Amino acid sequence: MAGATITFRVDDSERDELVARAAREKVNLSDYIRVRLGLRGHGSDGDDVQIAAHNEVALQEQLADHELRLRALEAADVTRR
């Protein structure tokens, strides 16, 4: 996989939180951060996904639902702390 690398620093607790969120979503940390930044996740090598045109609307609705659930979980976590 060719491309540029972007490096940023976080403290240990921030990294632990990012790792935990990525694990909950069952994705690697890099993909979790990429998606949260609005970029496309790379996935595992060889993971070429083809989406049929008729499934695209359903997929967009599912992604929107997942985003709402993720925000609710994150808000609940902040409230709990």
Order of alpha helices (4+ residues) and beta strands (2+ residues): alpha-alpha-alpha
